[in-house]
Amino acid sequence: MNHKKNRFILLFITIFVLQFYFFTDYRHFLHFLLGILISAIAIRRVRELKRQNRSGQAHLVLIIVYFVTFTLFIWYVQPLVVGLLT
C-alpha cells in the first residue's frame, strides 16, 4: 500500500473512533478495547526485546502489561461479574 492509502485509512479510523467516543454512550467499551490493544502491542514488544537479548527492557514493558491488565480487570471485568452474581 502506498502512503496516501495508509493516511486515508488512519484518518478514517481516527474519525470513526472519535465519533464513537464523543457521540455514543459506549465509551467504556472503547476504553476496554484500547486497553486490550495496548496490552497486545506491549506483549509483541516483549517478545521482540527478548529475541534481541534485552531482557531488562522487556521486564519493564512486561510490568506495564501487568498493570494495564490488572486495571482492565478491576475496572471492567470485576464489576461485570459482581453485577451478574447479585
Number of C-alpha atoms within 10 A of each C-alpha: 5 6 8 9 10 11 11 11 12 12 12 12 12 12 12 11 13 13 11 15 16 10 9 9 10 11 14 12 13 15 14 17 13 13 17 16 12 16 20 13 12 19 17 12 16 21 14 14 17 14 11 10 11 12 15 11 14 21 14 11 19 18 13 16 21 12 13 17 16 12 14 18 14 12 13 14 14 12 12 12 10 9 9 8 7 5
